[in-house]
Amino acid sequence: QFDVVIASEVLEHVSAIDRQVALVNLSSHMKNGGRLIVTVPSSLYLRFEPVWELIRGWQYGVEGHDDELRHDLISPSEMEADFKIAGCESERKGTMCWGLIRWWIARKL
C-alpha cells in the first residue's frame, strides 16, 4: 500500500473501460487517504499531434511511437467519473506546459 501513486501520460493510451480498470487497480495499491496523481494530454496537445509526430520523427527517426496506435482525449468530466469508480475523489486539478497537459490529484476515500 502506497501513500502516492502516479499515472503520468499513460491513461490516454487505453480504452475507456480499460482506463477504469487501471484506475481501480492503481487505487487498490493505495492507502486510504492516499493520493493518485494523473496527467493526460489536453485537447490543445492533441490538436498539435501532427506537429509532434514531425518533431518525434526528426528526433528519433522512423522507428514508430505509441501515439500512432491510440491517443484518446479524456475530458475532465470523464476523469472525475473514473476517479469515483476507483473509490477516489478529485482534490485538485489544472493544466501545465502552456495548457498542453491536464493534471489531477485525487484522494482515495
ROSE-279247 format. One line per 5 residues: for each residue x, y, z of C-alpha. Coordinates in pm, whole numbers. Example, Ala and Ser with C-alpha at 12.3 -4.5 7.8 and 13.67 -1.06 7.14 Angstrom:
2
1230:-450:780 | 1367:-106:714
//
This chain:
109
0:0:0 | 140:336:-106 | 78:695:0 | 113:821:-359 | 64:653:-697
143:829:-1026 | -5:760:-1371 | 162:1014:-1599 | 85:1017:-1970 | -43:658:-1986
-422:653:-1949 | -485:814:-2288 | -336:504:-2450 | -609:263:-2333 | -984:237:-2394
-1232:400:-2156 | -1318:64:-1995 | -951:-29:-1956 | -884:315:-1807 | -1145:248:-1539
-996:-94:-1469 | -647:60:-1449 | -762:327:-1202 | -937:68:-983 | -616:-136:-992
-400:164:-902 | -638:256:-622 | -614:-95:-479 | -244:-29:-414 | -309:297:-227
-358:352:144 | -689:507:247 | -636:879:215 | -351:821:-30 | -311:1037:-338
-331:947:-705 | -155:1186:-942 | -268:1165:-1306 | -160:1355:-1617 | -303:1328:-1969
-266:1538:-2284 | -517:1819:-2327 | -728:1882:-2635 | -475:2153:-2728 | -194:1897:-2726
-396:1658:-2941 | -472:1932:-3195 | -97:1971:-3239 | -42:1593:-3275 | 67:1618:-3644
338:1866:-3538 | 452:1641:-3252 | 477:1350:-3497 | 711:1555:-3718 | 925:1659:-3421
948:1299:-3293 | 1042:1187:-3646 | 1324:1441:-3657 | 1444:1345:-3311 | 1405:968:-3318
1374:859:-3680 | 1111:632:-3820 | 1102:361:-3552 | 741:447:-3459 | 577:565:-3141
285:452:-2926 | 90:767:-3021 | 29:608:-3360 | -181:334:-3200 | -406:521:-2956
-411:869:-2808 | -760:946:-2675 | -885:1274:-2541 | -1006:1227:-2183 | -1244:1501:-2075
-1231:1637:-1720 | -1581:1501:-1653 | -1477:1152:-1772 | -1172:1157:-1545 | -1378:1273:-1246
-1629:991:-1306 | -1347:738:-1342 | -1198:851:-1011 | -1533:785:-838 | -1546:434:-988
-1196:378:-845 | -1303:497:-498 | -1120:829:-526 | -1221:1193:-520 | -1053:1472:-713
-893:1725:-477 | -707:1949:-720 | -676:1979:-1095 | -524:2208:-1350 | -310:2240:-1658
63:2284:-1714 | 309:2326:-2000 | 114:2611:-2162 | -210:2417:-2134 | -80:2109:-2316
-113:1875:-2017 | -407:1828:-1776 | -333:1703:-1423 | -532:1582:-1123 | -459:1492:-764
-724:1256:-630 | -758:1116:-278 | -861:758:-204 | -1172:759:10
//
